C-alpha cells in the first residue's frame, strides 16, 4: 500500500512538473523560423555604378528598421547610410519585402524582395549617406543616416535619422514633407565628417553615430516616440580615448499635432550596450531592443526588453544627467524581460548571431491567434553576412488586458 502511494505521489509530481514546464515555456515567445537575404544580393534600384570602396551601389543590406504595412505579407525594410560608416556616396533608400510565415511548412519563413524606393528631400534632391556632406548642394540633400521607420496616415511615413538628428515625415511619393522640432540639447553645435573629431569638438548633443535609433507610434497614431541609441554628450563621461560612456539614454515623446515634447530615462544594463529599436505595445508600454556590440560566439546580450513609462519621471527640463546614477527624484522607465535571443531554447547562439539587431515590428496574426514579432539584422552591407530575419510568435497570455499595437496608419502595397 505504501509503495502504491509513493508511485501515485511520484506520478502526480512528474505530471505537475511537466505541466509547469509547459506553462513556463508557453510564457516565452516561440521561434517560428529564420530567413535571410544574401549579403551579395542586389536591390531593385536603378543604380549600376560602384561606390567609392568599389562595392556595387545597388547592394541590398543595412536594414536599420522594419515595419509591417498591415497588408498581407508585406513589410518595409529601411537601409541606413551605406557601407563603411558613411564614407561612400550611397544614396538612401528603403525596400518593400514580403515575409511569408507558415509555421507548419519547411521552411517556415520565406522572403521576397518586391521593390526599392529612393528617398528625396522637399526640393527633390536625393539623400546621401556621405558623412562629409554636412550641407546640401544644388543637386544633393545634406547627409542622411536613416535609422527608424514607421508608417503614419494616408500612405505617409516617418523616418528618424541620426546625423541631425531629425524626424521627418515623408509623403507616399517618398519626398520629405516636414520635420519635427527636436530639443536643442540633442544637436551637436559643431558637426564634422569624422566620428572622433565630431565627438571631440562638442560637449552637448548626441554622440557621433549614436543619435535617434528607433521610432514607435502609439496605437491611436497620434503620439510618436523616439529613442536615442546611447547617452548624450552632456550625460556622459569620456574614457581615455574620448569615447562617451554612461547608462542613461533619453526616450522622447512627441505629440505630432501640438508639437509638445516629453523626455524619460531608459537605463542601460551596461555602458557597452546600445538601443536599436522601439515598438509600441500600448500607449505606455513598449518593446525595446537592447544589445551589446559583439557578434557570433562573442555575443553576450541580445534582448527585447518590455518597458513601461507610466511611473517614469518627465525630464525635459533636465539639461544634464549623471552618467552612472540618478537622484531619487528621477525614476527611469520600468524594464522587464521579454525575449532573450541568446536563450538556449532558441538555438540561435554561435557564429551566425549578428552584432546588430535593429529592426522590430509586429507582423500578421497566425491562424491560432498569436501575433508575430519580426526582428531584422543590419549586416552593414557586408557581402559575407546575410540580412537575417527572426520570426517569433508572441504568447497569447501577453495579449490579455492589452490593446493590440496596430500597424501605424494604412500602410502601403
C-alpha positions in Angstrom: 0.0 0.0 0.0 2.8 2.4 0.9 4.6 1.5 -2.4 1.4 2.3 -4.3 1.1 5.7 -2.6 4.7 6.5 -3.5 4.0 5.7 -7.1 0.9 7.9 -7.1 2.8 10.8 -5.5 5.7 10.5 -7.9 3.4 10.3 -10.8 1.5 13.4 -9.7 4.8 15.2 -9.2 6.0 14.4 -12.6 2.7 15.4 -14.1 2.8 18.7 -12.2 6.4 19.4 -13.3 5.5 18.6 -16.9 2.5 21.0 -16.8 4.6 23.7 -15.0 7.4 23.3 -17.6 4.9 23.6 -20.4 3.3 26.6 -18.8 6.7 28.4 -18.3 7.7 27.5 -21.9 4.4 29.0 -23.2 5.1 32.3 -21.5 8.1 32.9 -23.8 7.8 33.9 -27.4 8.2 30.8 -29.7 10.7 30.9 -32.5 8.9 30.2 -35.7 11.9 30.4 -38.1 14.8 32.4 -39.5 15.2 33.6 -43.1 17.7 35.9 -44.8 18.7 37.8 -47.8 22.2 37.1 -49.1 24.9 39.7 -48.4 25.7 39.8 -52.1 22.1 40.3 -53.3 21.3 43.4 -55.4 18.3 45.6 -54.6 15.8 46.7 -57.2 17.1 50.3 -57.7 18.4 51.6 -61.0 22.0 52.2 -59.7 24.6 50.5 -61.9 27.7 52.3 -60.6 30.1 51.4 -57.9 30.7 53.2 -54.6 34.0 54.8 -53.6 35.0 51.5 -51.9 34.4 49.5 -55.1 31.2 47.8 -54.0 28.0 47.9 -56.1 25.8 50.8 -55.4 22.7 48.6 -55.7 23.7 46.2 -52.9 20.9 45.2 -50.7 21.5 45.3 -46.9 22.0 47.6 -43.9 18.5 47.0 -42.6 18.1 49.5 -39.7 14.3 49.4 -39.4 11.5 47.1 -40.2 7.8 48.0 -40.4 4.7 45.9 -41.3 2.4 47.5 -43.8 -0.7 45.9 -42.3 -1.4 44.2 -45.6 -0.8 40.5 -46.4 2.9 39.6 -46.0 4.3 43.0 -47.0 6.9 44.9 -44.9 9.1 48.0 -45.4 12.8 47.5 -44.7 14.9 50.6 -44.3 18.6 50.6 -45.3 20.9 53.0 -43.4 23.6 55.3 -44.8 25.5 52.6 -46.7 28.8 50.7 -46.2 31.9 51.9 -44.4 30.2 54.2 -41.8 29.2 56.9 -44.2 32.5 57.0 -46.2 30.8 56.4 -49.6 28.3 58.2 -51.7 25.5 55.8 -51.1 22.0 57.3 -51.8 19.5 56.4 -49.2 16.5 54.1 -49.8 14.1 51.6 -48.4 12.6 48.4 -49.7 9.3 46.6 -49.8 9.7 42.9 -49.0 7.4 40.0 -48.4 7.9 37.8 -45.4 5.7 34.7 -45.6 5.2 32.9 -42.3 3.8 29.4 -42.3 4.7 27.6 -39.0 3.9 24.1 -40.3 5.8 24.4 -43.6 9.5 23.9 -44.2 11.0 26.4 -44.3 8.5 28.2 -42.0 9.7 31.6 -43.2 10.4 32.7 -46.8 11.2 36.1 -48.2 11.0 38.0 -51.5 12.2 41.5 -52.4 9.4 43.4 -54.1 10.7 46.9 -54.8 13.3 49.5 -53.9 12.3 53.1 -53.1 14.7 56.1 -53.1 14.3 59.0 -50.6 14.2 62.7 -51.5 14.1 66.0 -49.6 11.5 68.7 -50.1 13.3 70.0 -53.2 13.5 66.6 -54.8 17.2 66.1 -54.0 18.5 62.6 -53.2 19.7 62.0 -49.6 23.3 60.9 -49.4 24.8 58.8 -46.6 28.1 60.5 -47.0 29.2 61.8 -43.6 31.2 64.7 -45.1 28.1 66.1 -46.9 27.1 68.3 -43.9 25.4 71.0 -46.0 23.1 70.4 -49.0 24.3 71.3 -52.5 22.4 72.3 -55.6 21.9 68.7 -56.6 22.2 66.8 -53.3 20.5 67.0 -49.9 22.5 67.1 -46.7 23.9 63.9 -45.2 21.3 61.4 -44.1 21.6 58.3 -41.9 18.1 56.7 -41.7 17.6 54.5 -38.6 13.9 54.5 -37.7 10.8 53.9 -39.9 7.1 53.9 -39.0 4.0 54.4 -41.2 1.7 57.3 -40.4 -1.6 58.1 -42.1 -2.7 58.0 -45.7 0.4 56.3 -47.0 2.8 58.8 -45.3 5.7 57.6 -43.2 8.2 58.9 -40.7 12.0 58.4 -40.7 14.4 59.1 -37.8 17.9 59.9 -38.9 20.9 60.2 -36.6 23.2 62.7 -38.2 21.0 65.6 -37.2 19.3 64.0 -35.5 16.0 64.6 -37.4 12.5 63.1 -37.5 11.0 63.7 -40.9 7.6 62.9 -42.4 7.5 61.7 -46.0 4.7 61.5 -48.5 3.7 58.5 -50.5 5.9 59.8 -53.3 9.0 59.3 -51.0 9.6 63.1 -50.7 10.0 64.9 -47.4 7.1 66.9 -46.2 8.1 68.3 -42.8 10.5 67.8 -39.8 9.5 67.8 -36.2 11.1 70.4 -33.9 13.5 68.5 -31.7 15.0 69.7 -28.4 18.2 71.7 -29.0 20.1 69.5 -26.4 20.1 66.7 -28.9 22.0 68.5 -31.6 25.8 69.0 -31.8 27.0 72.5 -32.3 30.0 71.6 -34.5 29.2 68.8 -36.9 32.2 67.0 -38.6 32.6 64.2 -41.1 34.8 62.1 -38.8 33.3 60.5 -35.7 36.2 61.0 -33.3 36.7 64.6 -34.4 33.0 65.4 -34.0 32.8 64.0 -30.5 36.0 65.9 -29.5 34.5 69.2 -30.9 31.3 69.0 -28.9 30.2 68.9 -25.2 26.4 68.7 -25.8 24.2 66.8 -28.2 24.1 63.3 -29.5 27.3 61.3 -29.7 28.5 60.8 -33.2 26.8 57.8 -34.9 24.6 57.5 -31.8 21.5 59.6 -32.5 17.9 58.6 -32.7 17.8 54.9 -33.5 14.2 53.9 -33.3 10.6 55.2 -33.7 7.2 54.0 -32.4 3.7 55.2 -32.9 1.1 54.9 -30.1 -1.7 52.6 -31.2 -4.0 55.7 -31.7 -1.5 57.1 -34.2 -1.2 60.5 -32.5 1.9 60.2 -30.4 5.4 59.4 -31.8 8.1 58.0 -29.6 11.9 58.1 -30.4 14.7 56.5 -28.6 18.4 57.5 -28.5 21.0 54.9 -29.3 23.2 55.8 -26.4 23.8 58.7 -23.9 24.0 62.3 -24.9 27.4 64.0 -24.7 26.3 66.1 -21.7 25.0 63.0 -20.0 28.3 61.0 -20.4 31.7 60.5 -19.1 34.6 60.2 -21.5 37.1 57.4 -21.3 40.8 57.8 -22.1 40.2 57.6 -25.8 37.4 60.2 -25.6 34.6 57.7 -26.1 31.3 58.7 -24.4 30.3 56.3 -21.6 27.2 56.2 -19.4 24.0 54.4 -18.7 21.2 56.9 -19.1 19.6 57.1 -22.6 16.7 59.5 -23.4 13.3 58.4 -24.7 11.3 61.2 -26.3 7.5 61.5 -26.7 6.2 63.8 -29.4 2.7 65.0 -29.9 2.8 65.3 -33.7 -0.2 67.8 -33.7 0.7 70.2 -30.9 4.5 69.7 -31.0 4.7 69.1 -27.3 7.8 67.0 -26.3 8.4 65.0 -23.2 11.5 63.0 -22.2 12.1 60.0 -20.0 15.2 58.0 -18.9 16.0 54.5 -20.1 18.8 53.0 -18.0 21.1 50.6 -19.9 22.3 47.4 -18.3 25.8 48.3 -19.3 27.6 51.3 -20.8 28.7 48.9 -23.6 25.1 48.3 -24.7 23.1 50.3 -27.2 19.4 50.7 -28.0 18.4 49.7 -31.6 14.6 50.0 -31.8 11.3 50.7 -30.0 7.9 49.3 -30.8 4.6 50.2 -29.2 2.5 47.6 -27.3 0.1 50.2 -25.9 0.1 54.0 -25.3 2.5 53.5 -22.4 4.2 50.1 -22.9 6.9 49.3 -25.5 9.3 46.7 -26.7 12.9 47.9 -27.0 16.0 46.2 -28.4 18.9 46.5 -26.0 22.1 44.7 -27.2 25.9 44.6 -26.9 28.2 45.3 -29.8 29.5 41.8 -30.2 28.7 39.2 -32.9 28.9 35.4 -33.2 30.1 33.4 -30.3 31.3 36.5 -28.5 27.7 37.9 -28.2 26.5 38.2 -24.6 23.4 40.4 -24.6 20.8 40.4 -27.3 17.4 41.1 -25.7 14.0 42.6 -26.4 13.0 44.4 -23.2 9.5 45.4 -22.3 9.3 48.9 -20.8 6.5 50.9 -19.1 6.7 54.7 -18.9 3.8 55.3 -16.5 5.8 55.7 -13.4 8.8 57.3 -15.1 9.8 60.9 -14.4 9.5 63.5 -17.2 13.0 65.1 -17.5 12.6 67.6 -20.4 13.8 70.4 -18.1 16.9 68.4 -17.0 19.8 69.5 -19.2 22.4 67.1 -17.8 22.1 63.7 -16.3 24.7 61.9 -14.2 26.3 59.1 -16.3 26.0 56.4 -13.6 23.4 57.2 -11.0 20.1 59.1 -10.8 18.7 61.1 -7.9 15.7 59.8 -6.0 13.6 62.5 -7.8 14.2 60.8 -11.2 12.6 57.4 -11.9 13.6 55.7 -15.2 11.2 53.6 -17.2 10.4 50.2 -15.7 12.1 47.3 -17.5 11.0 43.7 -17.6 12.4 40.8 -19.6 10.6 39.8 -22.8 12.8 38.0 -25.2 16.4 36.8 -25.0 17.7 35.8 -28.4 20.7 34.0 -26.7 18.3 31.8 -24.7 19.5 28.2 -25.3 15.8 27.3 -26.1 16.1 29.1 -29.5 19.5 27.6 -30.6 20.5 31.0 -32.1 23.7 31.5 -30.2 27.0 30.9 -32.1 28.8 32.1 -35.1 25.7 33.1 -37.0 24.5 35.6 -34.4 24.6 39.1 -35.9 26.0 42.0 -34.0 23.3 44.5 -35.0 19.7 43.5 -34.4 18.0 46.7 -35.5 14.5 46.1 -36.9 11.5 45.3 -34.8 7.8 45.1 -35.8 4.6 43.1 -35.1 3.6 41.1 -38.2 0.2 39.5 -39.1 -1.5 37.2 -36.6 -1.1 33.4 -37.0 -4.2 31.2 -37.5 -4.1 30.3 -33.8 -4.5 34.0 -32.9 -0.9 34.6 -31.8 0.7 37.8 -33.2 4.1 37.5 -34.8 7.1 39.5 -33.9 9.8 40.0 -36.5 13.4 41.1 -35.8 15.8 42.2 -38.6 19.6 42.4 -38.6 21.8 45.1 -40.1 24.7 43.4 -41.9 26.5 46.7 -42.7 26.3 45.8 -46.4 28.9 43.1 -45.7 29.0 40.7 -48.6 29.9 37.9 -46.3 27.0 38.5 -43.9 23.3 37.9 -44.7 20.5 40.2 -43.7 18.7 38.0 -41.2 15.0 37.9 -40.2 14.0 36.2 -37.0 10.2 35.5 -36.6 8.6 34.7 -33.3 5.1 34.1 -32.1 4.0 36.0 -29.1 2.3 34.0 -26.3 -1.4 34.6 -26.0 -1.1 35.5 -22.4 0.8 38.7 -23.5 -2.4 39.9 -25.1 -4.6 39.8 -22.0 -5.7 43.3 -21.0 -3.7 44.9 -23.8 -4.9 46.8 -26.8 -3.0 45.3 -29.7 -0.5 47.6 -31.4 -1.8 48.1 -34.9 0.5 48.9 -37.8 0.8 52.7 -37.9 -1.6 54.1 -40.5 -2.9 52.4 -43.6 0.4 51.3 -44.8 1.2 50.8 -48.5 1.5 48.0 -51.0 
